[in-house]
Amino acid sequence: MSRFVDRVVIHVAAGDGGNGVASVHREKYKPLGGPDGGNGGNGGDVILVVDPGVHTLLDFHFRPNASGGNGKPGQGANRDGANGAPLELKVPDGTVVMTEDGEVLADLVGVGTQFVAAAGGRGGLGNAALASKARKAPGFALLGEPGERRDLVLELRSVADVGLVGFPSAGKSSLISVLSAARPKIADYPFTTLVPNLGVITSGDHVFTMADVPGLIPGASQGKGLGLDFLRHIERCAVLVHVVDCATYEPDRDPMSDVDALEAELERYTPALGGDLASRPRVVVLNKIDIPDARDLADIVRPDFEQRGWPVFEISTATREGLRELTFALAEVVEQYRAAQPVVETTRVVLRPKAVDDKGFEIIPDPDDDTGFIVTGERPNRWVLQTDFNNDEAVGYLADRLNRLGVEDTLAAMGAQPGCAVTIGSWTFDWEPSTPGVAAMLTGRGTDVRLEQNERVGAAERKMQRRLRRGLAVEDEDE
């Protein structure tokens, strides 16, 4: 059974942010020393990292679930919670990250390349960070945000300069075995090669890689045979090499028809990474000329391939005839292809300021409620997730934030009536506009009733109690 896996679906979940804490500083003679609740820690990210020691996605086949560490909650005495530990997942060079719909999110090429597969949630603010002149002692804290959860598709596309294509048993595995240190399985039956094999080839001062793609057959672009499972491995190749079996015993096959059939499949296949396989350079290798009949057939079909402008090489992997000329020619084509590619520029930091008329939210009518509205936007959704709806003061703080953002004014302009349903995220509220009466009621938001209670005995009252204990009249003591 093959242990090579080049396509998996993984389920990643970043860590949740820790909750902030509502705490009041207490020490002797200072029962209400002010808010000192710390912030919650951030959740850990799930990160994909290219590692040179990984060559397959087999680990994800058996363990498709991955989670980052959760952030710790804040504590009193202004102590912030610890951040959750990030989780790094090692992937092979050439891994493509996609959504389940086929959208390419990242192409991980190069050792050390990283991609944040799921971002950790931000930790909630403690009441010390929420304190202000108008809200000196908040009796609430913000909740931590949940971490991002995603289902992603990982596909491995071999990073090779030369791709060997051809019918089963054409000699591709034998060719890569004699040109490099790769040792693929070789036998005299079709579909011997079930996994792509990579080999590193040195030709003079040039070094390039070669991929032995499992045998293709007509209909491969529609998934027939090994089809789409391995066509993806030639997407990055600089040159495609047709390895043709000139000693086949099948009467309905000949070198020209074999190449034409594979060219039709390459034309139908649409690379997910973009580009066009039809535009890649081609080289034709007529194999097994150590057999007399095969050498004669190679001499017959060679002019037909040369008319197409393709270089043609007659080789024998058994006697190694023609291999030196082939390797030097492939090295030259690869160097020309590399020189024609645009210079890779360093990543630039792009700043995209928000538009002047960007409110940060959008309000649309609720399709399920004729009188309701739905508020969308990153900040409103995030604020709702941070709110503890069991705390009236926290709910009031949420209302203040939405009002400052302009949600209330926009609702009024759209004709919202008091009591209509307003949905933000997974929560639905009954909207109450800020009328003068309501505004007066909300002026106490953010206050602490503990600070408003004053049970301390004043000096005049203590003096009166002292007189009463002595049994003296107020007039006598004054005299």
C-alpha positions as CSV (number, residue, x, y, z in Angstrom):
1,M,0.0,0.0,0.0
2,S,1.4,3.4,-0.9
3,R,2.1,5.8,1.9
4,F,2.1,8.9,-0.3
5,V,-0.8,11.3,0.2
6,D,-0.9,14.6,-1.8
7,R,-4.5,15.8,-1.0
8,V,-6.2,16.1,2.3
9,V,-8.9,18.1,4.0
10,I,-8.0,19.6,7.4
11,H,-10.2,21.2,10.1
12,V,-8.3,24.0,11.9
13,A,-9.5,25.9,14.9
14,A,-7.5,28.7,16.4
15,G,-7.6,29.3,20.1
16,D,-10.2,31.5,21.8
17,G,-9.2,34.7,23.5
18,G,-9.4,34.8,27.3
19,N,-12.0,36.9,29.0
20,G,-11.2,40.1,30.7
21,V,-11.9,40.4,34.4
22,A,-13.9,43.0,36.4
23,S,-12.0,43.6,39.7
24,V,-11.6,46.4,42.3
25,H,-8.4,47.0,44.1
26,R,-8.7,46.4,47.8
27,E,-6.3,47.0,50.6
28,K,-6.4,48.3,54.2
29,Y,-8.0,51.7,54.4
30,K,-8.8,51.6,50.7
31,P,-11.8,49.3,50.3
32,L,-12.5,50.8,46.8
33,G,-9.1,51.5,45.3
34,G,-10.4,51.6,41.7
35,P,-10.6,49.0,38.9
36,D,-7.7,46.7,38.4
37,G,-9.0,43.9,36.2
38,G,-6.5,42.6,33.7
39,N,-7.0,41.8,30.0
40,G,-7.5,38.3,28.7
41,G,-4.7,36.6,26.6
42,N,-5.0,36.2,22.8
43,G,-5.8,32.8,21.3
44,G,-3.0,30.9,19.5
45,D,-2.9,30.9,15.7
46,V,-2.8,27.8,13.6
47,I,0.2,28.3,11.1
48,L,1.3,26.2,8.1
49,V,5.1,26.1,7.7
50,V,7.1,24.6,4.9
51,D,9.6,22.1,6.3
52,P,12.3,20.5,4.1
53,G,12.0,17.3,6.0
54,V,8.4,16.7,5.1
55,H,7.6,15.2,1.7
56,T,3.9,14.1,2.0
57,L,0.7,15.1,3.6
58,L,0.3,11.7,5.2
59,D,0.2,13.0,8.8
60,F,-2.9,15.1,8.0
61,H,-4.6,12.1,6.5
62,F,-4.6,10.4,10.0
63,R,-4.9,13.6,12.1
64,P,-7.0,16.1,10.2
65,N,-8.0,18.2,13.2
66,A,-5.7,20.9,14.6
67,S,-6.3,23.5,17.3
68,G,-4.4,26.4,18.8
69,G,-4.1,27.1,22.5
70,N,-6.8,29.2,24.2
71,G,-5.8,32.5,25.9
72,K,-6.0,32.6,29.7
73,P,-8.4,35.0,31.4
74,G,-7.2,38.2,33.1
75,Q,-6.8,38.5,36.9
76,G,-7.0,41.2,39.5
77,A,-4.1,43.5,40.4
78,N,-3.8,44.4,36.7
79,R,-2.5,41.0,35.7
80,D,-3.1,40.1,32.1
81,G,-3.8,36.5,31.0
82,A,-1.2,34.5,29.1
83,N,-1.5,34.2,25.3
84,G,-2.5,30.8,23.9
85,A,0.3,28.8,22.3
86,P,0.3,28.9,18.5
87,L,0.3,25.6,16.6
88,E,2.7,25.2,13.7
89,L,1.8,22.5,11.2
90,K,4.7,21.3,9.0
91,V,3.9,20.9,5.3
92,P,6.0,19.9,2.3
93,D,7.4,22.4,-0.2
94,G,4.9,23.1,-2.9
95,T,1.7,22.8,-0.8
96,V,-1.3,24.7,-2.1
97,V,-3.9,25.8,0.4
98,M,-7.5,26.1,-0.9
99,T,-11.0,26.5,0.3
100,E,-13.5,23.6,-0.2
101,D,-14.8,25.6,-3.2
102,G,-11.4,25.5,-4.9
103,E,-10.3,29.1,-4.2
104,V,-6.5,29.2,-3.8
105,L,-5.5,31.0,-0.6
106,A,-1.8,30.4,-0.5
107,D,0.9,28.7,-2.6
108,L,3.6,27.6,-0.1
109,V,6.9,27.4,-2.0
110,G,10.3,27.8,-0.3
111,V,11.6,26.6,3.1
112,G,10.2,28.6,6.0
113,T,7.2,30.0,4.1
114,Q,4.3,30.5,6.5
115,F,0.5,30.9,6.2
116,V,-1.9,31.6,9.0
117,A,-4.6,29.0,8.4
118,A,-6.7,30.2,11.4
119,A,-6.2,33.4,13.4
120,G,-6.6,33.3,17.2
121,G,-9.3,35.3,18.9
122,R,-8.4,38.5,20.7
123,G,-8.5,38.6,24.4
124,G,-11.2,40.7,26.1
125,L,-10.4,44.0,28.0
126,G,-10.5,44.1,31.7
127,N,-12.4,46.8,33.6
128,A,-9.1,48.7,34.2
129,A,-8.6,49.2,30.5
130,L,-12.3,50.3,30.1
131,A,-12.1,53.0,32.8
132,S,-12.5,56.6,31.6
133,K,-13.5,60.0,32.9
134,A,-17.1,59.2,32.4
135,R,-16.8,55.6,33.5
136,K,-14.4,55.6,36.4
137,A,-15.2,52.2,37.8
138,P,-16.7,49.8,35.2
139,G,-18.5,46.9,36.8
140,F,-17.9,44.7,33.7
141,A,-15.3,43.4,31.3
142,L,-15.2,42.3,27.7
143,L,-15.3,38.6,26.7
144,G,-12.6,37.1,24.6
145,E,-13.3,36.6,20.9
146,P,-13.7,33.0,19.6
147,G,-10.8,31.8,17.4
148,E,-11.2,31.3,13.6
149,R,-12.5,27.9,12.5
150,R,-12.0,26.8,8.9
151,D,-12.0,23.7,6.7
152,L,-9.1,23.8,4.2
153,V,-7.9,21.6,1.4
154,L,-4.2,21.0,1.1
155,E,-2.8,19.8,-2.2
156,L,0.8,19.0,-2.9
157,R,2.1,20.1,-6.3
158,S,5.6,18.9,-6.9
159,V,8.3,21.6,-7.2
160,A,10.2,20.3,-10.2
161,D,11.8,21.8,-13.3
162,V,11.3,18.9,-15.6
163,G,8.1,16.8,-15.8
164,L,8.2,13.3,-17.4
165,V,4.9,12.4,-19.0
166,G,4.0,9.3,-20.9
167,F,1.9,6.2,-21.1
168,P,2.3,3.5,-18.4
169,S,5.5,1.5,-18.8
170,A,7.1,4.0,-21.2
171,G,10.3,4.0,-19.1
172,K,9.9,7.2,-17.1
173,S,10.9,5.6,-13.8
174,S,13.9,3.9,-15.4
175,L,15.0,7.3,-16.9
176,I,14.8,9.2,-13.6
177,S,16.6,6.3,-11.8
178,V,19.6,6.4,-14.1
179,L,19.9,10.2,-14.1
180,S,19.5,10.8,-10.4
181,A,19.7,9.0,-7.0
182,A,15.9,8.4,-7.0
183,R,15.0,4.7,-6.7
184,P,11.4,4.3,-7.9
185,K,9.7,1.0,-8.2
186,I,10.3,-0.5,-11.7
187,A,8.4,-3.4,-13.3
188,D,7.1,-4.6,-16.6
189,Y,3.4,-4.0,-15.9
190,P,1.2,-0.9,-16.3
191,F,0.8,1.6,-13.4
192,T,3.9,0.4,-11.6
193,T,4.4,4.0,-10.4
194,L,1.6,5.1,-8.1
195,V,3.3,8.1,-6.6
196,P,5.3,11.0,-8.1
197,N,9.1,10.5,-7.8
198,L,11.5,13.4,-7.6
199,G,15.2,13.3,-8.6
200,V,17.9,15.9,-8.5
201,I,20.1,16.0,-11.6
202,T,23.5,17.6,-12.1
203,S,24.6,18.6,-15.6
204,G,27.8,20.5,-15.7
205,D,27.4,23.6,-13.6
206,H,23.6,23.3,-13.7
207,V,21.4,21.5,-11.2
208,F,17.7,20.9,-11.8
209,T,14.9,18.6,-10.5
210,M,12.9,16.1,-12.4
211,A,9.5,14.6,-11.5
212,D,8.4,11.2,-12.7
213,V,4.6,11.5,-12.9
214,P,2.6,8.3,-12.9
215,G,1.5,7.1,-16.3
216,L,-1.3,9.0,-18.0
217,I,-3.9,7.6,-20.3
218,P,-6.6,9.2,-22.5
219,G,-9.3,10.7,-20.3
220,A,-6.9,11.6,-17.5
221,S,-8.0,15.3,-17.5
222,Q,-11.5,14.0,-16.5
223,G,-10.1,11.8,-13.8
224,K,-9.7,8.5,-15.6
225,G,-7.0,6.2,-14.4
226,L,-4.7,8.1,-12.1
227,G,-5.8,11.3,-13.9
228,L,-6.3,14.4,-11.9
229,D,-4.6,12.9,-8.8
230,F,-1.2,13.5,-10.5
231,L,-1.7,16.0,-13.3
232,R,-1.3,18.7,-10.7
233,H,2.3,17.6,-10.2
234,I,3.4,19.1,-13.5
235,E,1.9,22.5,-13.0
236,R,5.2,24.1,-11.9
237,C,7.4,22.3,-14.4
238,A,9.5,24.5,-16.7
239,V,9.6,21.8,-19.5
240,L,7.5,18.8,-20.2
241,V,9.3,15.7,-21.6
242,H,7.3,13.1,-23.5
243,V,8.8,9.7,-22.9
244,V,7.7,7.5,-25.7
245,D,8.0,3.7,-25.7
246,C,9.2,2.7,-29.2
247,A,9.2,-1.0,-28.3
248,T,5.5,-1.3,-27.4
249,Y,3.8,-4.6,-28.3
250,E,0.3,-3.1,-28.5
251,P,-0.8,-3.0,-32.2
252,D,-3.1,0.0,-31.9
253,R,-0.3,2.3,-30.5
254,D,2.5,4.2,-32.1
255,P,4.7,7.1,-30.9
256,M,2.8,9.9,-32.7
257,S,-0.6,8.7,-31.5
258,D,0.7,8.4,-27.9
259,V,2.0,11.9,-27.9
260,D,-1.1,13.4,-29.5
261,A,-3.4,11.6,-27.0
262,L,-1.4,13.1,-24.0
263,E,-1.2,16.5,-25.6
264,A,-5.0,16.5,-25.8
265,E,-5.2,15.7,-22.1
266,L,-2.7,18.4,-21.2
267,E,-4.7,20.9,-23.2
268,R,-8.0,20.0,-21.4
269,Y,-6.4,20.2,-18.0
270,T,-6.7,23.6,-16.4
271,P,-4.0,24.3,-13.7
272,A,-5.4,25.6,-10.5
273,L,-2.3,27.8,-10.1
274,G,-2.9,29.6,-13.4
275,G,-0.9,29.5,-16.6
276,D,-1.3,27.2,-19.6
277,L,0.5,23.9,-19.9
278,A,0.2,24.2,-23.7
279,S,2.7,27.0,-23.7
280,R,5.5,25.1,-21.8
281,P,8.5,23.9,-23.8
282,R,8.3,20.3,-25.0
283,V,11.1,17.7,-25.4
284,V,10.5,14.2,-27.0
285,V,12.4,11.2,-25.7
286,L,12.3,8.1,-27.9
287,N,13.1,5.3,-25.4
288,K,14.3,1.7,-25.6
289,I,16.4,2.1,-28.8
290,D,18.6,-0.8,-27.6
291,I,15.9,-3.0,-29.2
292,P,16.5,-3.1,-33.0
293,D,12.9,-2.7,-34.0
294,A,12.5,0.3,-31.6
295,R,15.6,2.0,-33.1
296,D,14.1,1.6,-36.6
297,L,10.8,3.1,-35.5
298,A,12.5,6.0,-33.8
299,D,14.3,6.9,-37.0
300,I,11.0,6.8,-38.8
301,V,9.0,9.1,-36.4
302,R,11.8,11.5,-35.5
303,P,11.2,13.9,-38.5
304,D,7.5,14.1,-37.6
305,F,8.3,15.4,-34.1
306,E,11.0,17.8,-35.4
307,Q,8.5,19.4,-37.8
308,R,6.6,20.5,-34.7
309,G,9.7,22.3,-33.5
310,W,10.3,19.9,-30.6
311,P,13.8,18.7,-29.8
312,V,14.0,14.9,-30.1
313,F,16.4,12.5,-28.3
314,E,16.9,8.8,-28.9
315,I,17.9,7.1,-25.7
316,S,18.2,3.7,-23.9
317,T,18.1,3.6,-20.2
318,A,19.5,0.0,-20.4
319,T,22.7,1.0,-22.2
320,R,22.6,4.7,-21.2
321,E,23.0,5.7,-24.8
322,G,22.0,9.4,-25.5
323,L,21.6,10.3,-21.8
324,R,24.4,12.8,-21.7
325,E,23.1,14.8,-24.6
326,L,19.6,14.7,-23.1
327,T,20.7,16.1,-19.7
328,F,22.7,18.9,-21.2
329,A,19.7,19.9,-23.4
330,L,17.3,19.8,-20.5
331,A,19.6,21.9,-18.4
332,E,19.8,24.5,-21.2
333,V,16.0,24.6,-21.6
334,V,15.5,25.0,-17.8
335,E,18.0,27.8,-17.6
336,Q,16.3,29.7,-20.5
337,Y,12.9,29.3,-18.7
338,R,14.3,30.6,-15.4
339,A,15.9,33.6,-17.1
340,A,12.6,34.4,-18.8
341,Q,10.7,34.5,-15.5
342,P,10.1,37.9,-13.9
343,V,12.5,38.9,-11.0
344,V,10.9,38.0,-7.7
345,E,10.6,41.1,-5.6
346,T,10.6,41.3,-1.9
347,T,7.2,41.5,-0.2
348,R,6.0,45.0,0.1
349,V,3.8,46.3,2.9
350,V,0.7,47.8,1.2
351,L,-1.3,50.3,3.2
352,R,-4.9,50.6,2.1
353,P,-6.6,53.4,4.0
354,K,-10.4,53.2,4.4
355,A,-12.5,55.2,2.1
356,V,-13.8,58.5,3.5
357,D,-17.4,57.3,3.3
358,D,-16.7,53.9,4.8
359,K,-18.9,53.7,7.9
360,G,-17.6,50.3,9.0
361,F,-21.0,48.7,8.9
362,E,-24.0,48.1,6.7
363,I,-27.7,47.9,7.5
364,I,-30.1,46.0,5.3
365,P,-33.8,45.1,5.8
366,D,-34.4,41.7,7.3
367,P,-35.8,39.4,4.6
368,D,-37.6,37.3,7.3
369,D,-39.1,40.3,9.1
370,D,-40.9,43.2,7.3
371,T,-40.1,45.6,10.1
372,G,-36.7,44.2,11.1
373,F,-33.1,45.2,10.1
374,I,-29.8,43.3,10.0
375,V,-26.5,45.1,10.9
376,T,-23.4,43.7,9.3
377,G,-19.7,44.7,9.7
378,E,-16.5,43.6,11.3
379,R,-16.7,45.9,14.4
380,P,-20.4,45.4,15.2
381,N,-20.1,41.6,15.0
382,R,-16.9,41.7,17.1
383,W,-18.5,43.9,19.7
384,V,-21.4,41.6,20.1
385,L,-19.1,38.6,20.7
386,Q,-17.3,40.6,23.4
387,T,-20.4,41.5,25.3
388,D,-21.6,39.7,28.4
389,F,-25.4,40.0,28.0
390,N,-26.0,38.9,31.7
391,N,-24.5,42.3,32.7
392,D,-26.7,45.3,32.2
393,E,-23.8,47.7,32.3
394,A,-22.0,45.7,29.6
395,V,-25.1,45.8,27.4
396,G,-25.2,49.6,27.9
397,Y,-21.6,49.9,26.9
398,L,-22.4,48.0,23.7
399,A,-25.3,50.4,23.0
400,D,-22.9,53.4,23.5
401,R,-20.4,51.9,21.1
402,L,-23.0,51.2,18.4
403,N,-24.4,54.7,18.8
404,R,-21.0,56.3,18.4
405,L,-20.4,54.3,15.3
406,G,-23.6,55.7,13.8
407,V,-25.8,52.7,13.8
408,E,-28.7,54.4,15.6
409,D,-28.7,57.4,13.2
410,T,-28.7,55.1,10.2
411,L,-31.5,53.0,11.6
412,A,-33.6,56.1,12.1
413,A,-32.8,57.3,8.6
414,M,-34.0,54.0,7.2
415,G,-37.3,54.3,9.0
416,A,-36.8,52.0,11.9
417,Q,-39.5,52.3,14.5
418,P,-39.1,51.8,18.3
419,G,-39.4,48.1,19.2
420,C,-38.4,46.8,15.8
421,A,-36.1,43.8,15.7
422,V,-32.4,44.6,14.9
423,T,-30.1,41.6,14.4
424,I,-26.3,41.8,14.8
425,G,-24.5,38.5,14.4
426,S,-26.5,35.8,16.3
427,W,-28.3,38.3,18.6
428,T,-31.6,40.1,17.9
429,F,-32.5,43.2,19.9
430,D,-35.6,45.4,20.3
431,W,-34.4,48.8,19.1
432,E,-35.1,51.7,21.5
433,P,-34.0,55.1,20.1
434,S,-32.2,57.6,22.3
435,T,-35.1,60.0,23.0
436,P,-34.5,62.7,25.6
437,G,-36.2,60.6,28.3
438,V,-34.1,57.6,27.4
439,A,-30.9,59.7,27.2
440,A,-31.6,60.9,30.8
441,M,-32.0,57.3,31.9
442,L,-28.7,56.3,30.3
443,T,-26.6,59.0,31.9
444,G,-25.7,56.6,34.6
445,R,-24.0,54.0,32.3
446,G,-20.7,53.0,33.6
447,T,-21.2,54.2,37.2
448,D,-20.7,51.9,40.2
449,V,-23.4,52.0,42.8
450,R,-20.8,51.0,45.4
451,L,-19.1,54.4,45.0
452,E,-22.4,56.2,45.3
453,Q,-23.1,54.7,48.7
454,N,-21.9,56.9,51.6
455,E,-22.5,55.4,55.0
456,R,-19.6,57.2,56.7
457,V,-20.6,59.2,59.8
458,G,-19.8,62.9,59.5
459,A,-18.0,65.1,62.1
460,A,-21.1,67.0,63.2
461,E,-23.0,63.7,63.8
462,R,-20.0,62.3,65.8
463,K,-19.9,65.4,68.0
464,M,-23.6,65.1,68.7
465,Q,-23.3,61.4,69.7
466,R,-20.4,62.3,72.0
467,R,-22.6,64.9,73.8
468,L,-25.4,62.4,74.2
469,R,-23.1,59.8,75.7
470,R,-21.9,62.3,78.3
471,G,-25.5,63.3,79.2
472,L,-24.9,66.9,78.4
473,A,-27.2,69.2,76.8
474,V,-25.9,71.0,73.7
475,E,-26.2,74.3,75.4
476,D,-24.2,73.3,78.5
477,E,-21.3,72.0,76.4
478,D,-21.2,75.1,74.4
479,E,-20.9,77.2,77.6
